[in-house]
Amino acid sequence: MKYLIILAISLFMANPSPKTVHDFNMQNIEGDEVSLSDYSGKVVLIVNTASKCGYTPQYEGLQELYDTYNEEGLVVLGFPANNFGGQEPGSDEEILEFCTTKFDVSFPMFSKVSVKGDDQHPLFNFLTSVENPDFTGEINWNFEKFLIDKEGKLVHRFRSKTKPMSDELTAAVKVELGQE
């Protein structure tokens, strides 16, 4: 029994509860592991994406947002998900080809994940449950957006209908970049 308690404590210490987005490692769409701590000091917009959704044209706005603010320190991270109406059925290779040929996406894309349900990825469990000034709870649809500050903390959350280049979202980005 004593051995099991020591093992449980050591496992907990090896995998403490995440405090920020920077505590997660993810697989990018090319299959490489990426520590989100690599984005420390950057403002990050995390978006759950899909290729066959009414909001799919937002890829264009996400790319514009990335192009406009990347040199100032913004990074957009796309996370394809097939949780809503089977609107992301493709493989990582197919998703990457679609994004680059149809929308000329150059911001980082990650491997397809589940953003809700029993198989929800821990990153999205964290993002939907951590306190923020907007709201918590599960993702309602594709293209929800999570704005992360330079320290890896969730500072704003936007529903799908909020366009990437909207005044609301760009104003929040500018505040985090120190431009407002």
Buried (B, 14 or more C-beta within 10 A) or exposed (E): EEEEEEEEEEEEEEEEEBEBBBBBEBBBBEEEEBEBBEBBEBBBBBBBBBBBBEBBEBBBBBBEBBBBBBEEBBBBBBBBBBBBEEBBEBEBEBBBEBBEEEBEBEBBBBBBBBBBEEEBBEBBBBBBEBEBEBEEEBBEBBBBBBBBBBEBBBBBBBEBEBBBEBEEBBEBBBBBBEEE
